[in-house]
Amino acid sequence: SENRLGGIDLISLDRSLTHKDVNSNKKIHIYHIRETPEGIQRLPRLVVYVIKVIWQSFMLLLTLLLVKKPMYLLVQLITFLIILTKAVILYDRPASLFKRTDLLTQHKLFCKLAKDYDVFRNELDRTKGATTFTLPLPDGTTIQCTQRPALVMSSTSWTKDEDFSLLLEALEKYDEDRVDDNTDLPDVVCVITGSADIGVCLHKSSSGLDLPMKVVDMFGCGLPVCAVHFNCLDELVKHEHNGLIFRTSEELALQLQDLLRGFPNDCKKLDNFRANIKDFQMVRWDNSWKQTVLPLLD
């Protein structure tokens, strides 16, 4: 697409971080919109929302008057783009850099974490360099420990749209059921961002229209997801196909038990989800752009 566009004017908020490739591209000129004054945060929430809408609309209009009239206007609206009066939906897709981490890289990460966190240290296996999850072999390769716990990962943007009490309560119930039932459920280690076996998304869309990018990235890494329900989520997470959708902490606890029973060698549902996610991984951001938007620019 770079060869077909003479130049791009990019308008973003002051605090928005742009990728280094965007910053270094000579064809892209970035205009920053000033944030709303910090003092308004002391006002009632509804008043803050109204002021933010008016402020950002005014600043956007003012900035648009300063830039050269474009041939095409792309507007980010929730999770898709609108191009002039002809609307097309461009869903977020994972960039090519999102992929399942190889075992050696995982092992290096676990070794680094083991220096500060006991849960990553392998106290049972005295093999030099062993972690709770990985084991280095004499020939230089790395394997996963057969009796390792399951690693559950949840990323967060630390906003009010996420309720971590759902995850904490689910983990408590999982632990109680694992002890009481004496089942073949594994121990669980839960981390915030990392290389894992299951992803948990706690994002509750305030608008009910935006799809969580954290799930897109997890799918890009081949990670099945348990996600809290909201109206349009099924456009991304297909229940019982590439993940599971829950509404309560009790449902999440049962889903974790269902997915992890027989872990790590006999988790058929988890393996099926991983296989189904491969279809999602086939289309990356570049492919989606070329298939959806680029034909409109010809």
Long-range contacts (C-beta under 8 A, 24 or more apart in sequence): 1-289, 1-290, 1-293, 1-294, 1-297, 2-27, 4-294, 4-297, 4-298, 5-297, 9-67, 9-68, 9-70, 11-60, 11-63, 11-64, 11-67, 13-56, 31-63, 31-66, 31-67, 33-59, 33-60, 33-63, 34-59, 72-296, 72-297, 74-293, 78-207, 78-209, 78-210, 79-209, 79-210, 79-211, 81-293, 83-293, 83-296, 86-296, 88-292, 88-293, 88-296, 89-292, 90-288, 90-289, 90-292, 90-293, 91-211, 91-235, 91-288, 92-211, 92-213, 92-216, 92-285, 93-216, 93-220, 93-283, 93-284, 93-285, 93-287, 93-288, 94-216, 94-217, 94-219, 94-220, 94-221, 94-281, 94-284, 94-285, 95-220, 95-284, 95-285, 95-286, 96-284, 96-285, 96-286, 98-217, 98-220, 98-221, 99-220, 99-221, 99-222, 99-281, 100-195, 100-221, 100-222, 100-223, 101-195, 101-221, 103-134, 103-141, 103-142, 103-143, 103-144, 104-141, 104-142, 105-195, 106-133, 106-134, 106-142, 106-195, 107-131, 107-133, 107-134, 107-136, 107-142, 109-194, 109-195, 110-134, 119-189, 120-189, 132-189, 144-264, 146-264, 146-265, 148-186, 148-264, 149-186, 149-187, 149-188, 149-189, 150-186, 150-187, 150-188, 150-189, 150-197, 150-198, 150-260, 150-263, 150-264, 151-188, 151-189, 151-190, 151-191, 151-194, 151-195, 151-196, 151-197, 151-198, 152-188, 152-189, 152-190, 152-191, 152-196, 152-197, 152-198, 152-199, 152-200, 152-256, 153-190, 153-191, 153-192, 153-193, 153-194, 153-195, 153-196, 153-198, 153-199, 153-200, 153-218, 153-223, 154-190, 154-191, 154-192, 154-199, 154-200, 154-201, 154-202, 155-192, 155-193, 155-199, 155-201, 155-214, 155-217, 155-218, 156-192, 156-193, 156-202, 156-214, 157-203, 157-214, 160-206, 161-203, 161-204, 161-205, 161-206, 162-202, 162-203, 162-204, 163-202, 163-204, 163-228, 164-202, 165-249, 166-202, 166-228, 166-246, 166-248, 166-249, 166-252, 167-200, 167-202, 167-249, 167-252, 168-249, 169-249, 169-250, 169-253, 170-249, 170-250, 170-252, 170-253, 170-256, 171-253, 171-256, 173-249, 173-250, 173-253, 174-253, 174-256, 174-257, 177-253, 177-257, 178-257, 183-257, 183-261, 184-261, 184-262, 185-257, 185-260, 185-261, 185-263, 186-260, 186-263, 186-264, 188-256, 188-260, 195-221, 196-223, 197-223, 197-260, 197-263, 197-264, 197-270, 198-223, 198-224, 198-225, 198-226, 198-256, 198-259, 198-260, 198-270, 199-223, 199-224, 199-225, 199-226, 200-225, 200-226, 200-227, 200-252, 201-225, 201-226, 201-227, 201-228, 201-237, 202-228, 203-227, 203-228, 204-228, 204-230, 205-230, 205-231, 205-232, 205-233, 208-232, 211-235, 211-236, 212-236, 215-243, 219-277, 219-280, 219-281, 220-280, 220-281, 220-284, 222-274, 222-277, 222-278, 222-281, 223-277, 224-259, 224-270, 224-273, 224-274, 224-277, 226-252, 226-255, 226-256, 226-259, 228-252, 238-276, 241-273, 241-276, 242-273, 242-276, 242-277, 242-280, 243-273
